[in-house]
Amino acid sequence: MQIESILHKALRRFAETGQPKGLPADSVDRLRRMLAYIDAFGTAEELRVPPNFGAQYTRDFREAFVTLAGEHDVAFIPFMLAGVAGDAA
């Protein structure tokens, strides 16, 4: 999967070149692992819930967040990486 865009200049440079200039030194290793994790997936959909948990668990997992958002009167964002990470094709 390819990340479509990164607004933070230093993070974008780090993702593109591996140069950590402008990033907190104590965050570089964690950011490297996070980017590798995202890159390992074929589509953004794969980042949601592992399929080996089963269809019922996946439905329950998604519905739990919708329910919590309603109970706490906050906006529900279905997938926070929508438009940020994924295949542009």
N, C-alpha and C positions, 0 to 999 in steps of 0.2 A: 504494500500500500504506500502511496506517496502522499505526504502532507501537502495540501494545496497552498496554504499560506501561513506565515507566522508574522505577526505585527511587530513583535519585539525585535529590534535590529540585531542585538547581540545574540539572542537565541536563534534567529534565522541564520546568521553567519555560522554559529556553532553547528546547526543542523546540516548546513550545506558544505562546510569545510572542516569541521572538527576543531576550529580555533576557538578557545573559550574566552577570548578578550572581551571584557565588559560584563562578564558573569561572575557572581560570587564564587570564589574558589571552593568553598565548602559545598556547593551545589552541583559542580561540574560532573562528578561521578554519577550522582543520582539522575541528572538530566540525560547523560549519555545512556544509562540503562533504560530510562523512560522512552527515549527516542528509538532505541533498538527494539523495545517491546512493541511500540506502535508500528514500526517498520516491518515487524515479523508477520503482521496480518495482511491478508489479501484485500479485505474490504473493511470499512468502518463498522459495518454490521457485526463483524466478528468480535469487536471490542465490547459488545454488550454483555452477554451471558454465555459462558461456555456451553456448547450444545450437549455435552455429556451429562448435564444436569437434568435433561429431559424437558419435554414440551410443557408439562404442567408447572414445573418449577419456574421455567422462563416466564410463563403467563403470570404466575403469582408474584414473581419478583418485580415485573413491570407494573402490575396493578398496585402493589404495595406503595410505590412512590407516588402514583396518581392519588391514592387514598390519603397518604400523609400530606401531600400538598393541599388537598381540599380541607383536611382537618385543621391545618395550621394557617390557612388563608395565605398561601404563598404561590407564586407562579410555578407551574410544572414545566420543566424543560425536558422534552423527551430524550434528547441525546445531546449533551453539551459540546460534543466534538463535530456536530453536523455543520458542514460548510468549512470546517477547519482541517479535518483529517479525512481522507477518503480518496477514492479514485475519481478524478475529474472527468473521466470518459463517460 
